[in-house]
Amino acid sequence: MKRVLLIIGGGIAAYKAPDLVRQLRAQGLAVRCLLTKAAEQFVSPLSLASVSGDKVYENLFDLTDEAEMGHIQLSRDAELILVAPATADLMAKAAQGIANDLASTTLLATDKPVMLAPAMNVRMWKHAATQRNLAQLKTDGLHFVGPEEGDMACGEFGLGRMSEPSEIAARAAALLGGADAPLLRGAQAPLLKGKKVLITAGPTHEPIDPVRYIANRSSGKQGYAIAGALAAMGAEVHLVSGPTALADVAGVKMHRLETADEMYAACHALLPVDIGVMTAAVADWRPDVCADQKLKKTETGLPDLALRENRDILASLGASDKKPELLIGFAAETHNVEAFARDKLARKNCDWIIANNVALDSGIEGGVMGGDENAATLVSQNNVEAFGQMSKTETAQKLAEHIAGYFNSRKTS
Ligand SMILES: Cc1cc2nc3c(=O)[nH]c(=O)nc-3n(C[C@H](O)[C@H](O)[C@H](O)COP(=O)(O)O)c2cc1C
C-alpha cells in the first residue's frame, strides 16, 4: 500500500483534514498525519489519529518520536508528502529552505515528491511574496492542487479556497500512479505507460478553390499541450493536427493534415486507442464543390458557395465498436456552456466533455481561441468540475492527472 505523509498547516481549512484522510484512504492509500502547532488550534490530533489509524506527529523535539520515528525517517517513510492546507507561512518556509519546526524540517529533509494544496485569504494568496514563493516552489519541482475561487471562511470571495478533499485525494492518487511507477521528485512518472492516445487539435481548412478555404480561430495550443502532458506520463501519443503555426511536440507522433475528411480518416486508421481527446475545432461544413481553378471575380455576381455537412468525428468514435475506453470531447460554446456540454456528452456517447467558454467577452486575455489561457469545466455523467482560469499548459496537466487518476482507480478497484 502506498503511504502519504499529510502535513496539516494552521489554516481554517484544517477542519477538512479528517475528511481528506478518509478520501485518501478510499483511494487505497495509507495516511500518517503531521500537525503544525498552529494546526492544532483548528483540528484535534485525536480525531486525526482515529481516522488515519496511526500516531499523529507534532513535535520536532519529542524524544520518544525521535527514538521511534525521527524527522528524517518520517520524511523517507512515505511515497508522497501532501501539505493540506498549505499555509502562506509553510509555503514561504519551504521556498526559503527554513526548517524550524517538525513540518518545515520534514519538507527540507525529503527527497520524495511533495504536493501542496494552498488555502488562504485572497489577499495573502495574491501578495507578491506568496506568488514569488509559489514560482520558486514550482521551479523546485513541487506539485500543486488548487487553490480554487469561492467564498472564504473570512467572508470574502476570491482565489484562495482549498480544493475539495475528494479532488486533492484524486490528484494525490494520480501522482502516485501504479505500483510499478515510482515517482521521481520534479519528474513525471510513467503513469500512462502502455496506453495509446489519439488527440486531435487545431482547426480544419475546407477548400473553396486552390487558394481559398473556410477555417476558424482555433490555434491548436490546448491540444498540443495535452499531447505533451500525456506523453510525459509515458503514453504513446498520436496528435492528429489541422493546420497550425505550432512546432511538433517532442515525444509525440505527429499526423498533420488539412481537412475534416482527412482528419476523420486519420482518426479511424489509428484505432484502437485507449484514450481519445478530441480538441480539434473541426469545421461543421465544407463547400459542396472545391473548384479546380481559382474562382474569378465576375460581372455575373457572387460564386455559388453551397455547403455540405462534414462527418462528425467525435460522434463516429462514440458509436464505433472500437470506441476508446475513455473518450473526451471538447465543447467550445459562447453561452449556456454547461447545458450544451451535458447535451453533447449524451449525443456523442463520450465519457467526459471539457467545456470552454469561447465568448469574446469571456474575460480571458486574447480569448480562449488563440489565447494562452483557458477556463475549462470537466463534465462527466455524475460530476461537474470547474478547473478555474489558468494557462493552457496547466489545464493540460490537470486533465492529464485526471486521466491518470481514472486509469489508476480502475487498476486498484
Ligand atoms: C483564525 C485564523 C485563521 C487562519 N487561517 C489561515 C489560512 O487559511 N491560511 C493561512 O495561510 N494562514 C492562516 N492563518 C495564519 C496562520 O495560522 C499563521 O500564519 C501560522 O503561523 C501558520 O503556521 P503554520 O504554517 O506552521 O501552520 C490563520 C490564523 C488565524 C488566527
Ligand as a Chemical Component Dictionary entry (heavy atoms), coordinates in Angstrom:
data_LIG
# 
_chem_comp.id                   LIG 
_chem_comp.type                 NON-POLYMER 
_chem_comp.pdbx_formal_charge   0 
_chem_comp.three_letter_code    LIG 
# 
loop_
_chem_comp_atom.comp_id 
_chem_comp_atom.atom_id 
_chem_comp_atom.alt_atom_id 
_chem_comp_atom.type_symbol 
_chem_comp_atom.charge 
_chem_comp_atom.model_Cartn_x 
_chem_comp_atom.model_Cartn_y 
_chem_comp_atom.model_Cartn_z 
_chem_comp_atom.pdbx_ordinal 
LIG C1  C1  C 0 -8.432 32.166 12.688 1  
LIG C2  C2  C 0 -7.196 32.075 11.850 2  
LIG C3  C3  C 0 -7.293 31.566 10.588 3  
LIG C4  C4  C 0 -6.170 31.472 9.759  4  
LIG N1  N1  N 0 -6.292 30.962 8.513  5  
LIG C5  C5  C 0 -5.212 30.888 7.703  6  
LIG C6  C6  C 0 -5.325 30.351 6.395  7  
LIG O1  O1  O 0 -6.405 29.921 5.953  8  
LIG N2  N2  N 0 -4.224 30.299 5.608  9  
LIG C7  C7  C 0 -3.009 30.759 6.071  10 
LIG O2  O2  O 0 -2.066 30.705 5.290  11 
LIG N3  N3  N 0 -2.880 31.262 7.302  12 
LIG C8  C8  C 0 -3.933 31.331 8.139  13 
LIG N4  N4  N 0 -3.807 31.846 9.399  14 
LIG C9  C9  C 0 -2.478 32.285 9.853  15 
LIG C10 C10 C 0 -1.639 31.091 10.283 16 
LIG O3  O3  O 0 -2.301 30.372 11.301 17 
LIG C11 C11 C 0 -0.281 31.578 10.765 18 
LIG O4  O4  O 0 0.437  32.154 9.679  19 
LIG C12 C12 C 0 0.529  30.458 11.357 20 
LIG O5  O5  O 0 1.794  30.972 11.766 21 
LIG C13 C13 C 0 0.750  29.330 10.371 22 
LIG O6  O6  O 0 1.541  28.337 10.969 23 
LIG P1  P1  P 0 1.917  27.008 10.172 24 
LIG O7  O7  O 0 2.276  27.391 8.807  25 
LIG O8  O8  O 0 3.091  26.452 10.933 26 
LIG O9  O9  O 0 0.753  26.106 10.262 27 
LIG C14 C14 C 0 -4.911 31.923 10.239 28 
LIG C15 C15 C 0 -4.834 32.432 11.530 29 
LIG C16 C16 C 0 -5.947 32.515 12.323 30 
LIG C17 C17 C 0 -5.824 33.072 13.713 31 
# 
loop_
_chem_comp_bond.comp_id 
_chem_comp_bond.atom_id_1 
_chem_comp_bond.atom_id_2 
_chem_comp_bond.value_order 
_chem_comp_bond.pdbx_ordinal 
LIG C1  C2  SING 1  
LIG C2  C3  SING 2  
LIG C2  C16 DOUB 3  
LIG C3  C4  DOUB 4  
LIG C4  N1  SING 5  
LIG C4  C14 SING 6  
LIG N1  C5  DOUB 7  
LIG C5  C6  SING 8  
LIG C5  C8  SING 9  
LIG C6  O1  DOUB 10 
LIG C6  N2  SING 11 
LIG N2  C7  SING 12 
LIG C7  O2  DOUB 13 
LIG C7  N3  SING 14 
LIG N3  C8  DOUB 15 
LIG C8  N4  SING 16 
LIG N4  C9  SING 17 
LIG N4  C14 SING 18 
LIG C9  C10 SING 19 
LIG C10 O3  SING 20 
LIG C10 C11 SING 21 
LIG C11 O4  SING 22 
LIG C11 C12 SING 23 
LIG C12 O5  SING 24 
LIG C12 C13 SING 25 
LIG C13 O6  SING 26 
LIG O6  P1  SING 27 
LIG P1  O7  DOUB 28 
LIG P1  O8  SING 29 
LIG P1  O9  SING 30 
LIG C14 C15 DOUB 31 
LIG C15 C16 SING 32 
LIG C16 C17 SING 33 
# 
